[in-house]
């Protein structure tokens, strides 16, 4: 970072990654201490595996959602420095769009748990409960095929980036391998969430079949 001394305050790389790791944990701990941390809702007949994975999916989404606070603070700092002191930053924009990119891939499991992913329901909603259950179970094959490809690709991207010590081409030159690691992490999280969802779908299908008899 020696070559960046003439740019005013520059966020050290270790501080950026360290703060992203610690800051959400501090806020979650504060919310728990005040008794305002929302509980994860489980189905009454959920297995221990489902409960554990659903908790992980929910909390991982909450964890990365809290990163948005950093973007607000960083851009506020950028505006003040740019227009009040004529010292625009070289790191705020890049740090923020990397943050939002990492949010996107890690929050996939949270989206699956809470039904936030886009789906086409024009025909699906017209099916019977048993037919919908069958469709959910059968189409999970395509979901798992996609996620396994995502894990394979994420691992390759991460290992290549880490091996070459990849950094951004911008002046800040932040490391890229942690960003690539979130692709792998997000894929693993959504795989676990998918297994949990498949268990729920099978149970609902079996229940629908029993009701149909």
N, C-alpha and C positions, 0 to 999 in steps of 0.2 A: 504493500500500500504506500510505499515511500514516494512513488511517482505521482501520487494523487494529492500531495500536500497543498498544492496551489488551488484546489477546488473547494476550500472550506471544509465543513464537516462531511466526512464520508463514512457511512455505516460500515464498520468492519464486518468481514464475512462471518467470522465466528459469532459475532453478536447477533447478526441476522438469523442464522440457523438456530443458535441457542435460544433466542427469544421466541421464535416460532414454536420451539419444543416445550418451553416452560410456561409461556404466558397463558395458554388455554387451561393448563393444569391449575394455575393459581386462581383463575376465575371460577373454574368448576369447584375447586376446594372452598372458595369463599361462598359460592352458592349453596354448597352442601352444609357449610357451617351455619348459614342463615336459614336453612330448611326450605329453600326455594328451588332446589334442584329437582326438575320433574322426574318422576319415576318412569321406568320403561314398562310399558304395558305388555303383558303376555296372555296368550290364550290359556284358558283354565286347564286344558289337558296337554299343555306344552311339555315336551321332554326337557331334561336338564341341558341337553345339547342345544336345543332351540333357545332356551332362556339365556344361555351363555352367549350364543352367537347374536341373538337379537340385542342383548345388552351391548355387545361390542360394536355392532352396526350402528346403534343409536348414539352411543358415546363418541364414536369416531366422527360421525356427522356433526355432532355438537362441537367437538374439538376443532375441526377445521372451520366451522361457521364463525367461531370467535376470532379467527384470523382477520375477518373483515374490519374489526376495530383498528387493527394496525394500519390498514390501507387509509382509513379516514384520518388517523393521526399523521401518517406520513405525508399525505397530500396537503393537509393543513399546514404542516411544516414547510412543504415545498412552496406553497402560495405565499406564505409570510416571507420566506427567504428570498423568493424571486422578486416580489413587488415592493417589499419594505426595505430590503438590504441589497437588492440587485446581485444576489448570489444564488442562482438556480442550482439545484442539486444535479448530480449525475447518476443517482442511484434510486431515487424514489419511484420513478416510472417502472424501471425494470424489476425492482423488488416487488412491486404491486402486481404486475401482470404475471410474474412467476408464481406469486402467492395464489392468485385466482386460478391459475392453471392447475396447481397442486390441489386446491380445494375441489375442483371439478372431478378429478380422478379418484380422490379418496372418498368423496361423499356418495359414490355410487351405491355402496351397501346401505347407507341410510335411506337413499331414494327408493331402493328395492323394498326395504322393510316397511316403509310408509306409503308405498304405492305411488310414488312421485314420478316414475318414469313414463314417458309417452307411450301410449298403446292405442291401437285402433279397435274400438269397441262396437262398431256399427252392427256387425253380425254376432259378435260374442255375447252382447247383452240380450239378444233374442233367443239364445239357447237355453235349454233347461239347466237346472243346477247340476245334474249329473253330467250333461254334455260339456258344460263349462269346466267341470272338474277334470274330465278326460282331456279336453284341449290343453288345460294348464299343465297336466302331467306330460303329455306327448310333446308339446312344444318346448318343454324344458331341455330337450336334446339339443336344440339349436342354441339355446342360452349357454349351456355348458361348453358346447363346441367353440362359441365365440370367446368365452372367458378363458378357456385353456389356451387359445391362440394369443389372447391378450397377455396371459402370464408368460408364455414363451417369448413373445416380443418384448415385454417389459424387462425380462431378465437379460435378454441380449442387449437392449438399449442401455440398461444400467451397467452391466459388466464392461461393455465397450467404453462407456463414458468414464467409469471409474478407472479403468486400465490406462487410458490416455490422459487422465487428469483434465478432462474437458472443462473449459471455461467459456463464458459468454464472449462475444466479439465486441461488446460495448466497453466503454472506458472503465466501468466498475469491475468487469472481469470476474464475476461471481462464479463459483463452481456449479456445474450443471448436473453432476452425478446425483446429488440429493433430489433434484427435480425428477430425474429419470427413475430414481428409486421409488418415488411416490406412485408411478405408473404400475410398478410391480406390486407394491403394497395395496393399492386400490383394487387391483385385479384379484389378489388373494382374499381381500375382505369381501368383495362381491361374490366370489366363489363360495365362501362360507355362508354368506347370506342366501345364496341361491340354493344351497343344500338345505338350509333351514326352511326356505320357502317351499321346496319340493316336498319335504316331510309334511308341511301343513297342507299342501295341495292333495297329497295322497290321502291324508286323513279325511279331508273334506269330501273327496271323491268317494271314499268308502262309506262315509256317512250318508251321502246323497244316494248311493246305491241301496243302502239299507232302507232309507225312507221310501224309495221307489217300489220296493217289494210289497 
